[in-house]
Amino acid sequence: MNKKTSAIVAGIMTAILLAPGMSMVYAELEPYLGNVGPQGQTGAYTLEEALKLAQARQTLAAENKGLGSGTPLLSLDGMVGSSIISAGIFGGIAAAFFVRGKSGKYAAMGRG
């Protein structure tokens, strides 16, 4: 295959691989592309809906002060608990690799 043919094939492959990504960018930007309806609604999650939901969240948080943000930090299903569990799992895996690495076919002789 000569240089011209390989350049054409590379260009076609690049276009094929980038096409799904470009459509994803369009889907992400679609709500911001402009108004669709006569009242200014875009069809999904309008500004008025966002404001209504934010006010409802604020009212709910004011009524239930004991709930906080809703993220249980110190429980096992919260942030700290899941961090401790994942640190234990990954730490155990790392320890197993370190132990196995000390003795083996490629371990340096006379070191440790």
N, CA, C and O atoms as a GROMACS GRO file, in nm:
protein
  448
    1MET      N    1   0.085  -0.117   0.000
    1MET     CA    2   0.000   0.000   0.000
    1MET      C    3   0.090   0.124   0.000
    1MET      O    4   0.185   0.132   0.078
    2ASN      N    5   0.062   0.218  -0.085
    2ASN     CA    6   0.144   0.338  -0.093
    2ASN      C    7   0.096   0.443   0.008
    2ASN      O    8  -0.005   0.424   0.075
    3LYS      N    9   0.168   0.553   0.017
    3LYS     CA   10   0.140   0.656   0.117
    3LYS      C   11   0.004   0.721   0.096
    3LYS      O   12  -0.067   0.751   0.192
    4LYS      N   13  -0.033   0.743  -0.029
    4LYS     CA   14  -0.160   0.811  -0.058
    4LYS      C   15  -0.278   0.723  -0.014
    4LYS      O   16  -0.373   0.773   0.047
    5THR      N   17  -0.272   0.596  -0.046
    5THR     CA   18  -0.380   0.504  -0.008
    5THR      C   19  -0.391   0.491   0.143
    5THR      O   20  -0.501   0.489   0.198
    6SER      N   21  -0.275   0.480   0.212
    6SER     CA   22  -0.279   0.466   0.357
    6SER      C   23  -0.331   0.593   0.423
    6SER      O   24  -0.398   0.585   0.526
    7ALA      N   25  -0.303   0.709   0.365
    7ALA     CA   26  -0.356   0.834   0.420
    7ALA      C   27  -0.507   0.840   0.403
    7ALA      O   28  -0.578   0.886   0.493
    8ILE      N   29  -0.556   0.794   0.290
    8ILE     CA   30  -0.702   0.793   0.267
    8ILE      C   31  -0.770   0.696   0.364
    8ILE      O   32  -0.873   0.729   0.422
    9VAL      N   33  -0.712   0.578   0.379
    9VAL     CA   34  -0.770   0.480   0.472
    9VAL      C   35  -0.768   0.533   0.614
    9VAL      O   36  -0.865   0.516   0.688
   10ALA      N   37  -0.658   0.598   0.654
   10ALA     CA   38  -0.650   0.656   0.789
   10ALA      C   39  -0.755   0.765   0.809
   10ALA      O   40  -0.814   0.775   0.916
   11GLY      N   41  -0.778   0.846   0.706
   11GLY     CA   42  -0.880   0.950   0.715
   11GLY      C   43  -1.020   0.893   0.728
   11GLY      O   44  -1.100   0.943   0.807
   12ILE      N   45  -1.048   0.790   0.652
   12ILE     CA   46  -1.181   0.726   0.659
   12ILE      C   47  -1.201   0.663   0.796
   12ILE      O   48  -1.308   0.676   0.855
   13MET      N   49  -1.100   0.593   0.847
   13MET     CA   50  -1.110   0.530   0.979
   13MET      C   51  -1.128   0.634   1.089
   13MET      O   52  -1.205   0.614   1.183
   14THR      N   53  -1.058   0.746   1.078
   14THR     CA   54  -1.073   0.854   1.176
   14THR      C   55  -1.214   0.909   1.173
   14THR      O   56  -1.274   0.932   1.278
   15ALA      N   57  -1.269   0.931   1.055
   15ALA     CA   58  -1.406   0.982   1.044
   15ALA      C   59  -1.506   0.884   1.102
   15ALA      O   60  -1.601   0.924   1.169
   16ILE      N   61  -1.485   0.754   1.079
   16ILE     CA   62  -1.576   0.653   1.133
   16ILE      C   63  -1.568   0.649   1.285
   16ILE      O   64  -1.671   0.637   1.352
   17LEU      N   65  -1.448   0.661   1.339
   17LEU     CA   66  -1.432   0.654   1.484
   17LEU      C   67  -1.480   0.781   1.554
   17LEU      O   68  -1.524   0.774   1.669
   18LEU      N   69  -1.472   0.896   1.489
   18LEU     CA   70  -1.513   1.021   1.552
   18LEU      C   71  -1.662   1.050   1.539
   18LEU      O   72  -1.714   1.133   1.613
   19ALA      N   73  -1.731   0.985   1.450
   19ALA     CA   74  -1.874   1.013   1.428
   19ALA      C   75  -1.959   0.991   1.553
   19ALA      O   76  -2.041   1.077   1.584
   20PRO      N   77  -1.944   0.879   1.627
   20PRO     CA   78  -2.026   0.863   1.749
   20PRO      C   79  -1.995   0.968   1.854
   20PRO      O   80  -2.084   1.014   1.925
   21GLY      N   81  -1.870   1.007   1.864
   21GLY     CA   82  -1.832   1.110   1.962
   21GLY      C   83  -1.894   1.244   1.930
   21GLY      O   84  -1.935   1.317   2.020
   22MET      N   85  -1.900   1.278   1.804
   22MET     CA   86  -1.959   1.405   1.765
   22MET      C   87  -2.109   1.407   1.791
   22MET      O   88  -2.164   1.510   1.827
   23SER      N   89  -2.174   1.293   1.772
   23SER     CA   90  -2.318   1.290   1.801
   23SER      C   91  -2.342   1.299   1.951
   23SER      O   92  -2.445   1.353   1.993
   24MET      N   93  -2.250   1.247   2.033
   24MET     CA   94  -2.264   1.259   2.178
   24MET      C   95  -2.251   1.406   2.220
   24MET      O   96  -2.323   1.452   2.309
   25VAL      N   97  -2.159   1.479   2.157
   25VAL     CA   98  -2.142   1.620   2.189
   25VAL      C   99  -2.270   1.695   2.154
   25VAL      O  100  -2.314   1.782   2.230
   26TYR      N  101  -2.330   1.663   2.041
   26TYR     CA  102  -2.455   1.729   2.002
   26TYR      C  103  -2.564   1.698   2.103
   26TYR      O  104  -2.642   1.786   2.139
   27ALA      N  105  -2.572   1.572   2.150
   27ALA     CA  106  -2.676   1.535   2.246
   27ALA      C  107  -2.657   1.608   2.379
   27ALA      O  108  -2.755   1.641   2.445
   28GLU      N  109  -2.533   1.632   2.418
   28GLU     CA  110  -2.508   1.703   2.542
   28GLU      C  111  -2.543   1.851   2.531
   28GLU      O  112  -2.588   1.912   2.628
   29LEU      N  113  -2.523   1.908   2.415
   29LEU     CA  114  -2.548   2.051   2.397
   29LEU      C  115  -2.690   2.082   2.351
   29LEU      O  116  -2.729   2.198   2.343
   30GLU      N  117  -2.766   1.980   2.321
   30GLU     CA  118  -2.900   2.000   2.267
   30GLU      C  119  -2.991   2.086   2.356
   30GLU      O  120  -3.063   2.169   2.302
   31PRO      N  121  -2.991   2.069   2.490
   31PRO     CA  122  -3.079   2.155   2.570
   31PRO      C  123  -3.044   2.303   2.562
   31PRO      O  124  -3.129   2.387   2.593
   32TYR      N  125  -2.923   2.336   2.522
   32TYR     CA  126  -2.880   2.476   2.520
   32TYR      C  127  -2.887   2.538   2.382
   32TYR      O  128  -2.846   2.653   2.365
   33LEU      N  129  -2.939   2.466   2.283
   33LEU     CA  130  -2.937   2.516   2.147
   33LEU      C  131  -3.045   2.618   2.116
   33LEU      O  132  -3.041   2.680   2.009
   34GLY      N  133  -3.139   2.638   2.202
   34GLY     CA  134  -3.241   2.738   2.177
   34GLY      C  135  -3.377   2.690   2.218
   34GLY      O  136  -3.395   2.574   2.256
   35ASN      N  137  -3.474   2.780   2.210
   35ASN     CA  138  -3.609   2.748   2.252
   35ASN      C  139  -3.684   2.680   2.139
   35ASN      O  140  -3.667   2.712   2.022
   36VAL      N  141  -3.768   2.584   2.177
   36VAL     CA  142  -3.843   2.509   2.078
   36VAL      C  143  -3.988   2.555   2.073
   36VAL      O  144  -4.043   2.579   1.966
   37GLY      N  145  -4.049   2.566   2.190
   37GLY     CA  146  -4.191   2.597   2.196
   37GLY      C  147  -4.220   2.746   2.195
   37GLY      O  148  -4.128   2.828   2.207
   38PRO      N  149  -4.348   2.783   2.181
   38PRO     CA  150  -4.385   2.924   2.176
   38PRO      C  151  -4.369   2.994   2.311
   38PRO      O  152  -4.351   3.116   2.315
   39GLN      N  153  -4.374   2.919   2.423
   39GLN     CA  154  -4.358   2.980   2.556
   39GLN      C  155  -4.211   2.978   2.600
   39GLN      O  156  -4.182   3.018   2.713
   40GLY      N  157  -4.121   2.935   2.517
   40GLY     CA  158  -3.981   2.935   2.552
   40GLY      C  159  -3.933   2.806   2.615
   40GLY      O  160  -3.821   2.800   2.666
   41GLN      N  161  -4.014   2.701   2.613
   41GLN     CA  162  -3.970   2.574   2.672
   41GLN      C  163  -3.884   2.499   2.573
   41GLN      O  164  -3.902   2.508   2.452
   42THR      N  165  -3.789   2.424   2.627
   42THR     CA  166  -3.700   2.347   2.541
   42THR      C  167  -3.741   2.202   2.532
   42THR      O  168  -3.684   2.126   2.453
   43GLY      N  169  -3.838   2.162   2.610
   43GLY     CA  170  -3.886   2.025   2.601
   43GLY      C  171  -3.835   1.936   2.711
   43GLY      O  172  -3.898   1.834   2.741
   44ALA      N  173  -3.722   1.970   2.773
   44ALA     CA  174  -3.668   1.887   2.880
   44ALA      C  175  -3.591   1.976   2.977
   44ALA      O  176  -3.498   2.046   2.938
   45TYR      N  177  -3.631   1.971   3.102
   45TYR     CA  178  -3.562   2.040   3.212
   45TYR      C  179  -3.543   2.188   3.182
   45TYR      O  180  -3.430   2.234   3.164
   46THR      N  181  -3.653   2.260   3.176
   46THR     CA  182  -3.647   2.402   3.149
   46THR      C  183  -3.599   2.476   3.274
   46THR      O  184  -3.586   2.417   3.381
   47LEU      N  185  -3.574   2.604   3.258
   47LEU     CA  186  -3.528   2.686   3.370
   47LEU      C  187  -3.634   2.691   3.480
   47LEU      O  188  -3.602   2.688   3.599
   48GLU      N  189  -3.759   2.698   3.440
   48GLU     CA  190  -3.866   2.703   3.538
   48GLU      C  191  -3.873   2.573   3.619
   48GLU      O  192  -3.892   2.575   3.740
   49GLU      N  193  -3.855   2.460   3.549
   49GLU     CA  194  -3.853   2.331   3.620
   49GLU      C  195  -3.737   2.324   3.716
   49GLU      O  196  -3.752   2.275   3.828
   50ALA      N  197  -3.622   2.371   3.675
   50ALA     CA  198  -3.503   2.368   3.760
   50ALA      C  199  -3.523   2.454   3.884
   50ALA      O  200  -3.485   2.414   3.994
   51LEU      N  201  -3.583   2.572   3.866
   51LEU     CA  202  -3.609   2.659   3.981
   51LEU      C  203  -3.710   2.597   4.076
   51LEU      O  204  -3.695   2.605   4.198
   52LYS      N  205  -3.814   2.535   4.020
   52LYS     CA  206  -3.914   2.469   4.104
   52LYS      C  207  -3.853   2.356   4.186
   52LYS      O  208  -3.880   2.343   4.305
   53LEU      N  209  -3.770   2.274   4.121
   53LEU     CA  210  -3.706   2.163   4.191
   53LEU      C  211  -3.609   2.212   4.297
   53LEU      O  212  -3.600   2.154   4.404
   54ALA      N  213  -3.536   2.319   4.268
   54ALA     CA  214  -3.441   2.374   4.366
   54ALA      C  215  -3.515   2.428   4.488
   54ALA      O  216  -3.470   2.410   4.601
   55GLN      N  217  -3.628   2.495   4.465
   55GLN     CA  218  -3.706   2.546   4.578
   55GLN      C  219  -3.765   2.432   4.660
   55GLN      O  220  -3.770   2.440   4.782
   56ALA      N  221  -3.808   2.325   4.594
   56ALA     CA  222  -3.861   2.210   4.667
   56ALA      C  223  -3.752   2.143   4.750
   56ALA      O  224  -3.778   2.102   4.863
   57ARG      N  225  -3.631   2.133   4.697
   57ARG     CA  226  -3.520   2.077   4.773
   57ARG      C  227  -3.486   2.164   4.894
   57ARG      O  228  -3.458   2.113   5.003
   58GLN      N  229  -3.488   2.294   4.872
   58GLN     CA  230  -3.456   2.386   4.980
   58GLN      C  231  -3.561   2.378   5.091
   58GLN      O  232  -3.527   2.381   5.209
   59THR      N  233  -3.687   2.367   5.054
   59THR     CA  234  -3.794   2.354   5.152
   59THR      C  235  -3.782   2.223   5.228
   59THR      O  236  -3.798   2.220   5.350
   60LEU      N  237  -3.753   2.115   5.159
   60LEU     CA  238  -3.738   1.984   5.221
   60LEU      C  239  -3.620   1.983   5.318
   60LEU      O  240  -3.630   1.925   5.426
   61ALA      N  241  -3.510   2.047   5.281
   61ALA     CA  242  -3.394   2.052   5.370
   61ALA      C  243  -3.423   2.138   5.492
   61ALA      O  244  -3.375   2.108   5.601
   62ALA      N  245  -3.501   2.245   5.476
   62ALA     CA  246  -3.534   2.331   5.590
   62ALA      C  247  -3.628   2.259   5.687
   62ALA      O  248  -3.618   2.280   5.808
   63GLU      N  249  -3.719   2.176   5.635
   63GLU     CA  250  -3.812   2.103   5.721
   63GLU      C  251  -3.744   1.990   5.799
   63GLU      O  252  -3.783   1.961   5.912
   64ASN      N  253  -3.643   1.927   5.739
   64ASN     CA  254  -3.576   1.812   5.801
   64ASN      C  255  -3.430   1.846   5.828
   64ASN      O  256  -3.341   1.801   5.756
   65LYS      N  257  -3.406   1.924   5.932
   65LYS     CA  258  -3.270   1.969   5.960
   65LYS      C  259  -3.180   1.855   6.006
   65LYS      O  260  -3.058   1.863   5.989
   66GLY      N  261  -3.236   1.748   6.062
   66GLY     CA  262  -3.157   1.637   6.112
   66GLY      C  263  -3.097   1.552   6.002
   66GLY      O  264  -3.004   1.475   6.026
   67LEU      N  265  -3.150   1.564   5.881
   67LEU     CA  266  -3.101   1.482   5.771
   67LEU      C  267  -2.972   1.534   5.710
   67LEU      O  268  -2.899   1.458   5.646
   68GLY      N  269  -2.943   1.661   5.726
   68GLY     CA  270  -2.823   1.718   5.665
   68GLY      C  271  -2.833   1.717   5.514
   68GLY      O  272  -2.938   1.747   5.457
   69SER      N  273  -2.722   1.684   5.450
   69SER     CA  274  -2.720   1.685   5.305
   69SER      C  275  -2.774   1.555   5.247
   69SER      O  276  -2.796   1.545   5.126
   70GLY      N  277  -2.796   1.455   5.333
   70GLY     CA  278  -2.844   1.328   5.284
   70GLY      C  279  -2.732   1.228   5.260
   70GLY      O  280  -2.759   1.114   5.224
   71THR      N  281  -2.607   1.269   5.280
   71THR     CA  282  -2.493   1.179   5.263
   71THR      C  283  -2.446   1.133   5.400
   71THR      O  284  -2.389   1.212   5.475
   72PRO      N  285  -2.468   1.006   5.434
   72PRO     CA  286  -2.420   0.956   5.563
   72PRO      C  287  -2.269   0.936   5.559
   72PRO      O  288  -2.220   0.840   5.498
   73LEU      N  289  -2.195   1.025   5.624
   73LEU     CA  290  -2.050   1.023   5.611
   73LEU      C  291  -1.985   0.910   5.687
   73LEU      O  292  -1.890   0.850   5.637
   74LEU      N  293  -2.032   0.878   5.807
   74LEU     CA  294  -1.961   0.784   5.892
   74LEU      C  295  -2.019   0.643   5.890
   74LEU      O  296  -1.962   0.555   5.955
   75SER      N  297  -2.127   0.618   5.821
   75SER     CA  298  -2.183   0.483   5.818
   75SER      C  299  -2.109   0.400   5.712
   75SER      O  300  -2.038   0.454   5.628
   76LEU      N  301  -2.129   0.268   5.718
   76LEU     CA  302  -2.059   0.181   5.624
   76LEU      C  303  -2.104   0.202   5.479
   76LEU      O  304  -2.029   0.172   5.387
   77ASP      N  305  -2.224   0.251   5.459
   77ASP     CA  306  -2.268   0.277   5.322
   77ASP      C  307  -2.246   0.424   5.286
   77ASP      O  308  -2.295   0.469   5.182
   78GLY      N  309  -2.173   0.499   5.369
   78GLY     CA  310  -2.143   0.638   5.341
   78GLY      C  311  -2.003   0.655   5.285
   78GLY      O  312  -1.942   0.558   5.240
   79MET      N  313  -1.955   0.777   5.288
   79MET     CA  314  -1.825   0.808   5.228
   79MET      C  315  -1.708   0.746   5.303
   79MET      O  316  -1.625   0.678   5.243
   80VAL      N  317  -1.702   0.768   5.434
   80VAL     CA  318  -1.588   0.718   5.512
   80VAL      C  319  -1.590   0.566   5.514
   80VAL      O  320  -1.485   0.503   5.500
   81GLY      N  321  -1.707   0.507   5.533
   81GLY     CA  322  -1.716   0.362   5.536
   81GLY      C  323  -1.673   0.298   5.405
   81GLY      O  324  -1.599   0.200   5.405
   82SER      N  325  -1.718   0.354   5.295
   82SER     CA  326  -1.679   0.296   5.166
   82SER      C  327  -1.531   0.320   5.138
   82SER      O  328  -1.467   0.237   5.073
   83SER      N  329  -1.476   0.431   5.186
   83SER     CA  330  -1.332   0.455   5.169
   83SER      C  331  -1.251   0.354   5.248
   83SER      O  332  -1.150   0.303   5.199
   84ILE      N  333  -1.294   0.323   5.370
   84ILE     CA  334  -1.223   0.225   5.453
   84ILE      C  335  -1.232   0.086   5.389
   84ILE      O  336  -1.132   0.014   5.383
   85ILE      N  337  -1.349   0.050   5.342
   85ILE     CA  338  -1.366  -0.082   5.279
   85ILE      C  339  -1.280  -0.094   5.153
   85ILE      O  340  -1.212  -0.194   5.135
   86SER      N  341  -1.283   0.008   5.066
   86SER     CA  342  -1.205   0.000   4.943
   86SER      C  343  -1.055   0.005   4.972
   86SER      O  344  -0.977  -0.060   4.903
   87ALA      N  345  -1.013   0.082   5.074
   87ALA     CA  346  -0.871   0.084   5.112
   87ALA      C  347  -0.828  -0.053   5.162
   87ALA      O  348  -0.717  -0.096   5.133
   88GLY      N  349  -0.914  -0.121   5.238
   88GLY     CA  350  -0.880  -0.256   5.285
   88GLY      C  351  -0.867  -0.354   5.169
   88GLY      O  352  -0.775  -0.436   5.168
   89ILE      N  353  -0.958  -0.346   5.074
   89ILE     CA  354  -0.954  -0.439   4.960
   89ILE      C  355  -0.830  -0.414   4.875
   89ILE      O  356  -0.754  -0.506   4.846
   90PHE      N  357  -0.809  -0.288   4.834
   90PHE     CA  358  -0.694  -0.258   4.749
   90PHE      C  359  -0.562  -0.271   4.824
   90PHE      O  360  -0.461  -0.308   4.765
   91GLY      N  361  -0.562  -0.242   4.954
   91GLY     CA  362  -0.442  -0.261   5.035
   91GLY      C  363  -0.406  -0.408   5.045
   91GLY      O  364  -0.288  -0.444   5.040
   92GLY      N  365  -0.507  -0.494   5.060
   92GLY     CA  366  -0.482  -0.638   5.064
   92GLY      C  367  -0.425  -0.689   4.933
   92GLY      O  368  -0.334  -0.772   4.932
   93ILE      N  369  -0.478  -0.641   4.823
   93ILE     CA  370  -0.427  -0.681   4.692
   93ILE      C  371  -0.282  -0.634   4.676
   93ILE      O  372  -0.198  -0.709   4.627
   94ALA      N  373  -0.254  -0.509   4.716
   94ALA     CA  374  -0.118  -0.456   4.705
   94ALA      C  375  -0.023  -0.535   4.794
   94ALA      O  376   0.089  -0.566   4.753
   95ALA      N  377  -0.066  -0.570   4.916
   95ALA     CA  378   0.020  -0.648   5.006
   95ALA      C  379   0.050  -0.785   4.945
   95ALA      O  380   0.162  -0.834   4.955
   96ALA      N  381  -0.050  -0.846   4.883
   96ALA     CA  382  -0.027  -0.976   4.819
   96ALA      C  383   0.075  -0.963   4.707
   96ALA      O  384   0.160  -1.051   4.691
   97PHE      N  385   0.067  -0.856   4.629
   97PHE     CA  386   0.165  -0.836   4.522
   97PHE      C  387   0.306  -0.813   4.579
   97PHE      O  388   0.404  -0.864   4.525
   98PHE      N  389   0.315  -0.736   4.689
   98PHE     CA  390   0.446  -0.710   4.748
   98PHE      C  391   0.507  -0.839   4.804
   98PHE      O  392   0.626  -0.863   4.787
   99VAL      N  393   0.426  -0.920   4.869
   99VAL     CA  394   0.476  -1.046   4.924
   99VAL      C  395   0.520  -1.138   4.812
   99VAL      O  396   0.627  -1.200   4.820
  100ARG      N  397   0.439  -1.148   4.708
  100ARG     CA  398   0.476  -1.235   4.595
  100ARG      C  399   0.597  -1.180   4.519
  100ARG      O  400   0.674  -1.257   4.462
  101GLY      N  401   0.614  -1.049   4.519
  101GLY     CA  402   0.726  -0.990   4.448
  101GLY      C  403   0.859  -1.011   4.517
  101GLY      O  404   0.964  -1.005   4.452
  102LYS      N  405   0.857  -1.035   4.649
  102LYS     CA  406   0.981  -1.057   4.722
  102LYS      C  407   1.046  -1.189   4.686
  102LYS      O  408   1.169  -1.201   4.685
  103SER      N  409   0.964  -1.289   4.656
  103SER     CA  410   1.020  -1.419   4.620
  103SER      C  411   0.962  -1.458   4.485
  103SER      O  412   0.841  -1.454   4.464
  104GLY      N  413   1.048  -1.494   4.398
  104GLY     CA  414   1.001  -1.534   4.266
  104GLY      C  415   1.117  -1.549   4.171
  104GLY      O  416   1.233  -1.537   4.209
  105LYS      N  417   1.084  -1.576   4.050
  105LYS     CA  418   1.184  -1.603   3.948
  105LYS      C  419   1.272  -1.482   3.921
  105LYS      O  420   1.392  -1.496   3.897
  106TYR      N  421   1.213  -1.362   3.924
  106TYR     CA  422   1.286  -1.243   3.886
  106TYR      C  423   1.330  -1.159   4.005
  106TYR      O  424   1.379  -1.048   3.986
  107ALA      N  425   1.315  -1.208   4.128
  107ALA     CA  426   1.358  -1.131   4.245
  107ALA      C  427   1.511  -1.124   4.245
  107ALA      O  428   1.578  -1.223   4.216
  108ALA      N  429   1.566  -1.009   4.279
  108ALA     CA  430   1.711  -0.991   4.278
  108ALA      C  431   1.771  -1.068   4.396
  108ALA      O  432   1.720  -1.060   4.508
  109MET      N  433   1.876  -1.139   4.371
  109MET     CA  434   1.941  -1.219   4.474
  109MET      C  435   2.018  -1.126   4.569
  109MET      O  436   2.082  -1.030   4.526
  110GLY      N  437   2.010  -1.156   4.698
  110GLY     CA  438   2.086  -1.080   4.798
  110GLY      C  439   2.023  -0.952   4.841
  110GLY      O  440   2.085  -0.875   4.914
  111ARG      N  441   1.900  -0.923   4.798
  111ARG     CA  442   1.831  -0.801   4.841
  111ARG      C  443   1.706  -0.842   4.918
  111ARG      O  444   1.609  -0.891   4.860
  112GLY      N  445   1.708  -0.821   5.046
  112GLY     CA  446   1.592  -0.845   5.129
  112GLY      C  447   1.553  -0.982   5.143
  112GLY      O  448   1.455  -1.012   5.212
   0.00000   0.00000   0.00000
